[in-house]
């Protein structure tokens, strides 16, 4: 019923998450790691939504929204830390 597109998309998104984890762990400096973390959050959202499409329920869409909010807050906090050396002034 879903055809070939969703399993192929799941495979590519899994590969993207693996490459993001590699950049997060290996990245030469902090900006590369921050971008990898932000991209990892976006790819995690895509994986959750694709998994929900495969399963056929809409329960985990709230989890995707939580991942989006936490990814944004985490990226903003890390950027502030890089700029000023302190998160809370």
C-alpha positions in Angstrom: 0.0 0.0 0.0 2.8 2.5 0.8 4.9 1.4 -2.2 8.6 1.8 -2.3 9.0 5.5 -1.5 8.6 5.3 2.3 11.0 2.4 2.9 13.6 4.1 0.6 13.0 7.4 2.5 13.5 5.6 5.8 16.8 4.1 4.6 18.1 7.5 3.4 17.0 9.2 6.6 18.7 6.5 8.7 21.9 7.1 6.6 21.6 10.9 7.2 21.2 10.3 11.0 24.3 8.1 10.9 26.3 10.8 9.0 25.1 13.5 11.4 26.2 11.4 14.4 29.6 11.0 12.8 30.0 14.7 12.2 28.7 15.4 15.8 31.4 13.1 17.3 34.2 13.9 14.8 33.5 17.6 13.9 36.7 19.6 14.0 35.3 22.5 16.0 32.2 23.7 17.9 30.2 25.3 15.0 30.4 22.1 13.0 29.1 20.2 16.1 26.3 22.7 16.6 25.1 22.4 13.0 25.3 18.6 13.2 23.1 18.6 16.3 20.6 20.9 14.7 20.5 18.7 11.6 20.2 15.6 13.7 17.1 17.0 15.4 15.6 17.8 12.0 16.4 14.2 10.7 15.0 12.7 13.9 11.7 14.6 13.3 11.6 13.2 9.8 12.3 9.7 11.1 9.5 9.9 13.7 7.0 11.1 11.1 8.0 8.5 8.5 7.7 5.8 11.2 4.2 7.1 12.0 3.3 6.9 8.3 4.5 3.3 8.2 2.7 2.3 11.4 -0.5 4.2 10.4 -1.2 6.2 13.6 -0.7 9.8 14.6 0.4 9.3 18.2 4.0 10.3 17.8 3.4 13.6 16.1 3.5 15.2 19.5 6.9 13.6 20.0 8.1 15.2 16.7 6.9 18.6 18.0 8.8 18.1 21.2 11.9 17.2 19.3 11.5 20.3 17.2 11.2 22.5 20.3 14.1 20.9 22.1 16.3 21.1 19.0 15.6 24.8 18.7 16.3 25.6 22.3 19.4 23.4 22.3 20.8 25.1 19.2 20.0 28.6 20.5 21.7 27.8 23.9 24.8 26.3 22.2 25.1 29.3 19.9 24.8 31.7 22.9 27.5 29.7 24.8 29.8 29.9 21.8 29.4 33.6 21.4 29.6 34.7 25.1 31.0 31.7 27.0 27.9 31.7 29.3 24.3 30.7 28.7 22.7 32.6 31.5 23.9 36.2 32.1 
